[in-house]
Amino acid sequence: MIKIGLTGDIGSGKSFIAREFRFPVFNADKEVKIIYKKNRNCFKKLKKKFPKYIYSFPINKKEISKLILSNNNSLKIIERIVHPIVRIGMNKFLKNNKNKKFVILDIPLLIENKINNKKDVIIFIEAKKKDILKHLKKRTNYNEKIFKKLKKLQLPLELKKKKSNYVIKNDFKKINVKKSVKLIKNKLLKIINERNST
């Protein structure tokens, strides 16, 4: 199995591109939503740390947003509680798909949290700032202050790009993205075939 990790700026279109590969996808953001909705243990831990903000189960996303904006350390504490649970979900996903040729890891802090290893393929999604902003503003839950806090957790984009094996330039036009994805898929399939023939 080859793990393909997608990285890039927030709102650069990673999730859309992940789906275009037509491989099994682990989406960390969706996993977090499930955790907030179903994981009572996570709720108890967050409630213990932040009783003023977290008081209802399933966890309300608005409560989390208010908490993130309340102080500078809250986001890091949330991460320390939630990320190990996300990792359990990811490991389960990998186990369930161990016989697949490829899987996609759509994880915002993939490189930052050292989730990838040397054998993984990393694809950097590059997009223009104005296109990203336009894309982000279409989201119903977009909040500029939270966006800026999340940005601070990320490595510089140039460093992420440097650590990547491939770059997809996303102009948010489906036809161009499909072409880029097809090119990379063909290269990866060639690698698999070469490995199998040796």
C-alpha positions in Angstrom: 0.0 0.0 0.0 1.2 3.5 -0.9 -0.1 6.3 1.4 -0.6 9.6 -0.4 -0.6 12.6 2.0 -2.1 15.9 0.8 -0.8 19.1 2.2 -1.1 22.8 1.5 -2.8 25.9 2.7 -6.2 25.9 4.5 -8.8 26.2 1.8 -6.5 25.2 -1.0 -8.9 22.4 -2.1 -7.3 19.4 -0.6 -10.5 17.5 0.1 -11.9 18.1 -3.4 -8.6 16.9 -4.9 -8.5 13.9 -2.5 -11.9 12.7 -3.9 -10.7 13.1 -7.5 -8.1 10.4 -7.0 -10.9 7.8 -6.5 -8.9 6.0 -3.8 -10.0 5.4 -0.2 -9.7 8.7 1.7 -9.2 9.4 5.4 -10.4 12.9 6.0 -9.3 14.2 9.4 -11.8 17.0 9.5 -14.7 14.6 9.0 -13.2 12.3 11.7 -13.2 15.3 14.1 -16.9 16.0 13.4 -17.7 12.3 14.2 -15.6 12.5 17.4 -17.5 15.6 18.5 -20.8 13.9 17.7 -20.2 10.4 19.1 -17.2 10.2 21.4 -18.4 10.8 25.0 -14.9 10.3 26.4 -13.6 13.2 24.3 -16.5 15.3 25.6 -15.7 14.5 29.2 -12.0 15.5 28.8 -12.9 18.8 27.0 -15.6 19.6 29.6 -13.1 19.0 32.4 -10.6 21.4 30.8 -13.1 24.0 29.7 -16.3 23.8 31.8 -17.3 27.3 30.9 -17.4 26.5 27.2 -18.1 22.8 26.7 -21.3 21.7 28.4 -23.5 19.8 25.9 -23.2 16.4 24.2 -22.9 16.0 21.2 -20.3 18.8 21.3 -21.6 21.9 19.6 -19.2 23.3 16.9 -20.2 26.8 18.0 -19.0 26.0 21.6 -15.6 24.9 20.1 -15.4 28.1 18.0 -16.0 30.3 21.1 -13.5 28.3 23.0 -10.8 28.7 20.3 -11.3 32.5 20.3 -11.3 32.7 24.1 -7.6 32.4 24.7 -4.3 31.6 22.9 -3.7 28.2 24.4 -7.1 26.6 24.0 -6.5 25.4 20.4 -3.3 23.5 21.5 -5.1 21.9 24.4 -8.0 20.8 22.1 -5.4 19.3 19.8 -3.8 17.3 22.6 -7.1 15.8 23.5 -8.6 15.3 20.0 -5.6 14.3 17.8 -4.8 11.0 19.6 -8.4 9.9 18.9 -8.1 11.0 15.3 -4.9 8.9 15.0 -6.8 5.8 16.3 -9.4 6.4 13.6 -6.7 6.8 11.0 -5.0 3.5 12.0 -8.4 1.7 11.8 -8.8 3.2 8.3 -5.4 1.9 7.3 -6.1 -1.5 8.7 -9.4 -1.7 6.8 -7.7 -0.7 3.6 -4.4 -2.6 3.9 -5.1 -4.6 0.7 -5.6 -1.4 -1.4 -2.8 -0.2 -3.7 -3.3 3.4 -2.6 -5.0 5.4 0.1 -5.3 9.2 0.6 -4.6 10.9 3.9 -6.4 14.3 3.9 -4.9 15.6 7.2 -4.3 19.4 7.6 -1.4 19.0 10.0 0.1 15.9 8.3 3.7 17.1 8.2 3.5 19.2 11.4 2.4 16.3 13.5 4.9 13.9 11.8 2.1 11.5 10.7 3.8 10.7 7.4 6.9 8.6 6.9 9.7 8.5 4.3 7.9 5.9 2.1 4.7 8.0 1.8 4.0 10.2 -1.2 3.3 13.8 -0.3 1.4 16.1 -2.7 1.4 19.8 -2.2 -1.7 21.6 -3.3 -0.8 25.1 -4.5 -3.4 27.8 -5.0 -3.5 31.6 -5.2 -4.4 33.5 -2.1 -7.3 35.3 -3.7 -8.7 32.0 -4.9 -8.3 30.5 -1.5 -10.0 33.4 0.2 -12.9 33.3 -2.3 -13.2 29.6 -1.6 -13.1 30.0 2.2 -15.8 32.7 2.2 -18.2 30.2 0.6 -18.0 28.0 3.7 -20.9 28.5 6.1 -18.6 28.2 9.2 -15.8 30.6 7.9 -14.4 32.8 10.7 -11.4 34.9 9.9 -10.1 35.0 13.5 -10.2 31.2 13.8 -8.6 30.9 10.3 -5.6 33.0 11.5 -5.2 30.9 14.7 -5.2 27.7 12.6 -2.7 29.2 10.2 -0.3 29.7 13.1 -0.2 25.9 13.7 1.1 25.3 10.2 4.6 25.2 8.8 5.5 27.8 6.2 4.0 26.8 2.8 7.3 26.9 1.0 8.7 24.3 3.5 5.7 22.1 3.0 6.2 22.4 -0.8 9.9 21.5 -0.5 9.0 18.4 1.5 6.5 17.2 -1.1 7.1 14.8 -4.0 4.5 16.4 -6.3 2.7 19.7 -6.7 -0.8 20.2 -8.0 -1.7 23.8 -9.0 -5.3 24.2 -8.1 -7.1 27.0 -10.0 -10.4 25.6 -8.8 -11.3 24.5 -12.3 -12.4 20.9 -12.3 -11.0 20.0 -15.8 -7.4 21.2 -14.9 -7.5 19.4 -11.5 -8.6 16.2 -13.2 -5.6 16.4 -15.6 -3.1 17.0 -12.8 -4.6 14.1 -10.8 -4.5 11.8 -13.8 -0.8 12.6 -14.4 0.2 11.8 -10.9 -2.0 8.7 -10.7 -0.2 7.3 -13.9 3.2 8.0 -12.4 2.3 6.2 -9.1 0.8 3.2 -11.0 4.0 3.0 -12.9 6.0 2.9 -9.6 3.7 0.1 -8.4 4.1 -1.9 -11.6 7.9 -1.5 -11.4 8.0 -2.7 -7.8 5.9 -5.7 -8.7 8.0 -6.7 -11.6 11.3 -6.7 -9.6 
